[in-house]
Amino acid sequence: MGRSSFEILFFTRKDTGKKTGKNLIMARISVNGLKPVQVSLKLSVTPKLWDQRTHRAIGRSSEAVELNAMLDGVQARFINIHNDLVKRGEDISPEILKNLFLGKNATPTLLEYFKERLTEKEKLVEAGRLKKVTKDKFDRTIRYIMAFMHSDLQIRDIRFNQITLDFIEKFNVYLLSTQGLTYNSAAKHLEHLQWTVNKAFQNGMMPRNPFNDFRIKKTETKKEYLNKYELGKILSKKFASERIEKLRDVFIFCCFTGLSYSDAQKATVDNLSRENDGRLWLITYRNKTEVKSTVLLLDIAIKILDKYAEHRKKPDDYCR
C-alpha cells in the first residue's frame, strides 16, 4: 500500500452548550482525500477556553490542562491506529479509523450492509413508497451473493475493503453459469451490488470502488409482436377450460389498452369514466412510474368488461 495522507482536527459544536454552558468537542478525520468523518469524543469545554487557531484549550486552569491531555491522548490513539494499518498494508479510510477508534469492526460486512438496506426498503414498502416486487428483487440478489460466497469462495461474508474486481467478475460468472441467468438478468443483480458498493464507498467504508473498473454487460433483446391475424386467432379460440379463457381475456384486454398485467390488476370500476360523448375511458396510474394513464377503451376491451360485469371487482378476478 502507498503512502497515506492523514489528518485529525478537533473542533467544538457551538449549538450544544445551551443547557450545560459547555460545547461538545468533535474530531474530524481526513485520509487520502476521502470524504472526512466526524467523531464525538464525549468531551466538552467552556467556550471561552477554546482556541479556534490551535484547536486546544488555552490557559493553565485545571480544566484546560486536563482537557488538552485527553485530546493529546485521543490524537495519539488515532495516529497509532493509522500507523498500525499502514504497517499491515491494510486499506485505510476515515470510516475505518473511526470504527477502530470506537472499538467496532473496521468496516461492516457486505451482507450486514445489504440487509440494512433491505430493512430500509421493507419500511418503504410498508409506507407505500416502494413496490414489493422491487424489494423482493433486492432480496433475491442477497440470496445469490450468499450462495456464491458459500459455493465458490467458501466464506460466509466479506468486508467492503476486501471486495475487489476479481470478486465482482467471479460473481458475474456465477450468475451466468451456476444460476443460468441471461446477461440482462445477471445485470440486474450486479446493479444491486454496484448500488450497495457505491453507497459504502460514498460513506467512506472503502478507499476505492472496484466497480470503476467493471462494465456491466447487457444485450439488446428482440421483442416479438403479434400481428392482427395472430391476435384474431387467439381472440376467436375456444377453450375447454374456463380459467384459460379468462386468462386469454385478460391478455386481450391488456393488448387493447396497453396496460401491463400489474396495472390491469389494480384497476377497478372506479377507474372508469364516461365522457359526455359516450366514450369510455380507463384512468389509472402506472405501477412502475406512477405516471397518470388515460386510456380510451376500444370496443373489444369494452366487450370484455361487459362479459365479466357481474364481478364488479378487479380485472384480475377474471383469471380466477
N, C-alpha and C positions, 0 to 999 in steps of 0.2 A: 504494500500500500504506500502511496506517495505521502509527501509531507502534508500535515493537517494544519489549517489555519483555525485558531480557537480564541474566543474572547468571552469573558464574563463581565457583566456590568450590573452594578447594584443601583437601584432607584427606589423612590418611595411613591406610594399611591396617595395622593392628597385628598381623595374622596373618602378615605376610610377612617379619618380621625375625629369625626363629629362627636361620637359618644365618649371615647376614651381620651381624646386630646393628643393621641399619638397616631402617626401614619405607618401603615404596613410597609415593610421592606420587601422588594421583589428582586429576583435575579433574572437578567436576560442573557440567554446562552446563544452564541453565534458560532457556527462551524462551517468552514469551506463555502461561504456564500449562500448556504441553505437558509430557508425560512427560519428566523430565530424563534425560540420558545421562551415563555416566561415561567418562573418557578416561584411559588410563595414560600418564603423562608420561615414563616410563623414568627417573625421578629418585627418589632415596631420601634419607632424613635420619636422623641419630641421634635416637632417640626423645626424649631429654631436651632437645633443642634445639627441638622443635616446640611452638609455642604454638597451642592449640586456639581461642583467642579471636581472634587476629589472622590465623590461617591462614598464618603465616610462621615462619621460623626466628628464634630470639631470640639476642641476644648479638652480639659483634663478632669472633667467630672467623672464620678464613678459610672454613670450611665454611658457616657461616651467611650470610656476606656473598655468597659465590658463588651459593649456592642461591637466596637472595632475588632476586638479579639475574636468574637464569634464570627464576624464577617471574614476575617483572615482565615479562620478555620474552614469556613464554607468554601472559600476560594481554593484553599489547599486541597480539599476533598475533590472538587471538580477537576483540578489540574492532575491529581493522582489518577482519577478515573480515566481522564483523557489519555494520559501518558501510557497507562496500562493497556488501553485499546490499541494504541499505536504500536507498542511493543509486540502485541499478539497478532498484529496485522489485520485486525477486525475492522469492519465498517464503522464509521463514526458519523453521527448526526446529532443535532440538538435534542431530538426526541429520545435518542438512545442515552445520551448523557443525563438527561432529566430523569428518565426511568431508573437508571442505575443509581443516581443520587438519592432517589426516593425509595430505593430498595425493591423496585419492581423489576420484572424481566426487561431486558434491553429493548425488545420490540415485541408487540403482540404477534401471535401466530396467524398464519393465513386463515385457518378455519375459525379461530376466535373472532377475527375481524369480519370475516364473511358472515358469521352467524349474528354478529351485532348488526350488520347492515340488513340481514334478513328480518331481524326483530323490528327494525325501523320500518321496513316495507310492510310487515304484518300490521303495524299500527296505522299505516297509511291506508291499507285495505279496509280496516275497521272504520276509519274516518271517511271512507268513500272517496279518497283522493288517488287511489291506485287500484287497478283491476287485479283480481285474484289470480287470473291466468298469468299476469306479468310476474307476480310474486312466486308462483309455482315454477316458472321457468328458471328463476334465480335459484330457487331451492334445488332444482334438478342439477344445475351447474355445481353446486356444493357437493352433491352426491357423486357426480362424476369425478370431481377432484379427489374426494376421499377414496374412491375406488382406484383411481390412477396411482395415488401415492402408496396405497397398500399393495397393489399388484406389481407395479413397475419399479417403485423406489424402495419398497419395504420400510416405509416410515408412516407414522400416524399423522404427522403435521409438519409444518415448516415455517420458519420465521421469515419475515419480509426481507430482511437483509441477506437471506440465503437464496432468495428467488433469483434465478439467472435466466439468460436467454436459452440456455440448454433445457431448463425446467419447462419453459413455455413450449419449445419445439417438441419435446417429448410428450407433453400433454396433448398437443395438436395431433401427433401421430397416434396416440392412444384413442382419441375421439374418432379419427378416421378409420383406424384398423380394428381395434378391440371392440369398440362400440358400433362400428359400421355406419357412422354418420356421413352425410354428404358434406361437401365443403361449406355450403351455406348454413347447414345445421350446426356444424362444428364452430363456424364463425360466431354464432350467437353466444355460445358458451365461452369462447375466447374473449368476446367483447365484455361479458360479465366479469371475467377475470381481469381484463385490462382496466375496466372501470374501478374495480376494487384496488388494484395495484396503483392506479393513478391517484386515488384518494389517499392511500398510505404515503405515497411519495410527496404529495402536496402537504400532508400533515407532518412531514419531517421524519417519518418512520423508516425511510430507506434513503441512502445517499445518492442512488441513481435509479433510473427507471428502465428496466430491461426491455420494456415494450417499445422503447425508442429505436431498437434495432430489429424489430419484428413487424412484418406486414401480414395482417390477417387476409387470407385469400378467400375470395368469393367468386362464384361462377354465375354467368348470366343464364337465367332459366328461360326456357321456351314455353310459353303458356299456350295450351291448346284451347281453341274456342269452338263451340258448337255452331253449326250453320243452321239456317232456318229449317231445312229439311230434317236434320237430326233432332232439333228441338221439337218439331212436329211429331216425329216418331215417338219420342218419349211422352209427349202430351197425350197421344191417342192410344198408348199402350194400355192394355187391360191386365190388371194384376189380380191374382187369386188371393193374395194377402192384403187385408185392409190396411195393415200397418205400412207395408211397402207403398201402397197407393198414397197414403198420407205423406210419407217421406217424399214421394215424387211431387206432390202438390206444393210442399214447402220449397222444394228445389225450384220448381217452375215459378213460384211466387217471387223468390229471390232473383231469378233471371229477369223477370219483367219489372222489377223495382230497383235493381242494382244494389239491394241491401245484402250485407253479409248475413250468415246464419245467426251470429250473435246479436246483430242489430234487429233482425226479424224476431228473434226470441224474446226480446224485452218489449217489443211493441204491443200495445193493447188497443182496444176500440177507442180509447180516449185519445189516441193519436190521429184518429181520422177526422177530417174536416171537409165539409161540403160547401163549395162556393155558391154564390147566387146563380151562376150559370149551370149549376147541377153537377159540375165536375167534382170528383172525389180525390182528396189529397191525403197523403200519409206524412205527418210531420213528427220527426223524432230527432234525436242527437246520436251521432256516430259513437260507438263504444270506444274505438281506438283513439279518435281525435277530439271527441266531444264537440265537433262542429255540427251546427244545425243542418238537418237534411229535410228538404221539402220535395216529395216525390208525387207526381201526378200518376194516379193509378189507371192503368190501361184496362181494357175490357177483360182480358184473361185473368189479371190479378183480382179484379172485382168479382169475377165468377167464382174464383177460389174462395174468396172471403164469404160470398153468399152460400157456397156449398157447405161451409162449416159455421154458418151463422149461429147455430144453436149453442156452440161452445161459448161464445161471447167472452172469451178469456184472451189467452195469448196465442200467437201463431204457432208456437212450439207445441201447443196442445194437439195440433193437427198430426203430429207424428207419434202420438202415443196410442 
